[in-house]
Amino acid sequence: MAPLSSATSTLLSPRGVVASPFDERSYAGFTLPNGIRVLVVRDQHTKLASAALTVGVGAAKDPMELPGLAHFTEHMSMQGSAAYPEDNAYKKFINKHGGKSNAATSMEHTTYKFQVADTAPEHEALLGTLDIFSSFFSKPLFNPDFVSREVKAIDAEDSKNRINDERRLLQVLRSITNPECSFSKYSTGSFQTLWEIPAQAKPPLAVHEAMREFHRQHYTPGQMGLVVVANASLVAMEGWVRDRFTEVGSTQRQSAEEGQEEHHQSQAEPSGPGAKDAPAWVVPGSTPRLVQWRGP
């Protein structure tokens, strides 16, 4: 019997992807000419197909005067494209094929993902969804008619977070952090931060234009990573990705590493000037009691 250390070691599969020797899936990694890094995964046991694209930008890049702008950009990016202008075409197609989709904005990343029931050899569900999905990153519409609706959707998320104890604690921690540190930002946003306050500013802040500029500056191919999983050959999946995502472009070509370096260089210390070091008491919305000790 082989030593345990060698039996459980990882293997470097073709094209530089590290995988467990017990993993029955196969992988291929490559970078598109525009800079998008891609991983395609063949799973011969799945009846589902899925994809996720992550952009290396999040709420940490929100302007101080527009908390929630990264989250708002996430919402608006999915509201139609030049090729698929119909409202909710993406969700309708996914629902038709027994799937689901979601997106999330964290402090440093924004991720878009979907899953559909897919069958070989046509792969109609996956290819159709990839067509719509990729168009959001190549030619999004950013229809101004949807601004009010999406701000209200964000406000609904914010209202839900306000009764979640973990979220309440997180916001208290942010409120006592150095206000110059990105961690202090109100990352979700709300109707107040994305509508009322900008409208009352002098001069008023054009949130829609700010969102378009945020997207132009940060949604660059070099900041994107894509994963596609399906019961299809790696060669076929690579072709599907190249056909659909190579045209995603921008006048800027900032890489993920450059973006992270820029972010870290611009960071202020959480415990710097303006931070509060007094104990913080949070009234829970539920019965459990919790004590946490956090410090610099």
C-alpha positions, -999 to +999 in steps of 0.1 A: +000+000+000+013+034-009+021+058+020-008+079+031+010+111+022+014+101-014-021+085-017-038+117-006-015+142-024-030+166-050-022+161-087-014+187-113-038+180-141-032+192-177-031+230-181-020+237-145-051+228-125-045+212-091-069+184-083-073+155-059-064+120-072-098+109-060-117+136-080-135+120-109-141+153-126-117+167-152-106+203-155-090+228-179-078+263-171-070+290-196-070+328-200-090+345-228-072+371-249-090+399-231-077+387-197-107+368-183-094+337-164-115+306-170-119+272-155-141+246-172-151+214-153-164+182-168-186+162-144-199+130-160-223+124-131-243+156-131-275+164-148-271+201-140-249+228-156-238+259-138-215+289-142-202+317-120-184+348-129-167+369-102-154+405-106-127+416-083-145+446-070-170+451-042-183+475-016-148+486-006-148+507-037-180+525-030-176+563-031-180+577+004-210+598-009-228+567-024-228+538+000-242+507-018-231+517-053-213+483-059-244+465-049-266+487-071-242+480-100-247+443-094-285+447-096-284+469-127-259+447-146-286+419-149-313+442-163-311+434-200-284+437-227-282+449-263-288+413-275-315+405-249-333+437-240-365+420-228-372+426-191-364+394-170-353+374-201-325+359-181-347+346-152-375+335-176-351+313-196-336+299-164-370+291-149-380+274-181-351+250-177-357+243-140-328+264-128-320+292-104-297+322-103-283+346-078-257+374-074-239+387-043-217+417-035-190+414-008-164+440+002-139+429-024-158+407-049-191+406-069-203+372-080-230+363-106-240+326-109-267+303-123-276+266-125-299+249-150-311+214-158-290+204-188-290+174-212-265+162-237-258+163-266-276+196-274-269+214-241-297+238-250-302+251-215-266+258-208-258+274-241-289+295-241-282+307-205-246+314-214-257+335-243-278+358-221-253+357-192-223+367-213-242+396-229-246+412-195-209+417-193-202+426-230-231+450-237-253+457-206-282+482-212-283+498-177-319+509-186-327+540-165-363+529-163-352+502-139-333+524-115-363+530-091-372+493-091-337+481-083-332+507-056-364+495-039-352+459-042-320+469-025-340+487+002-360+455+008-327+436+013-316+463+037-348+461+057-344+423+060-308+427+072-319+451+100-337+423+118-308+398+114-286+397+145-254+389+126-260+418+103-268+441+132-236+432+149-216+436+117-231+471+112-222+481+148-186+470+142-185+491+111-199+521+129-171+521+154-143+515+128-121+543+115-144+560+090-115+562+065-113+524+063-134+507+037-147+482+062-168+511+078-189+515+046-226+507+045-222+480+019-258+470+012-271+505+005-307+516+009-334+538-006-320+566+016-283+562+004-291+556-032-321+579-038-330+604-011-296+616+000-282+619-036-313+638-047-309+663-018-272+668-024-260+701-039-256+696-067-277+664-068-257+632-074-266+613-106-267+577-093-273+562-126-243+579-142-222+570-111-231+534-116-221+534-153-188+550-144-182+524-116-189+496-141-166+511-167-138+515-143-140+483-124-157+456-146-126+450-167-118+416-181-086+413-162-106+416-130-129+387-140-128+349-133-153+325-148-161+288-139-184+266-160-194+231-149-213+206-171-214+170-184-197+180-216-162+177-231-136+202-220-128+211-256-165+219-262-168+240-231-137+259-239-151+267-273-185+278-259-167+302-235-144+316-261-173+322-285-192+342-258-168+359-235-139+370-257-158+401-268-162+412-232-140+443-233-130+476-218-107+505-225-089+495-193-070+463-187-064+463-150-055+428-138-069+412-106-035+415-090-032+452-098-067+458-085-059+440-052-027+459-049-044+493-055-071+483-029-045+474-002-024+505-008-055+527-004-066+511+028-067+530+061-062+511+094-095+499+110-083+511+143-069+544+130-081+580+138-119+581+144-122+545+156-141+540+189-125+516+214-153+516+240-174+484+244-203+481+220-237+467+232-261+453+206-297+446+215-305+412+199-337+407+179-339+370+191-334+353+225-298+339+222-271+359+241-236+363+227-204+378+238-177+386+213-143+400+219-127+417+189-097+440+188-070+452+164 
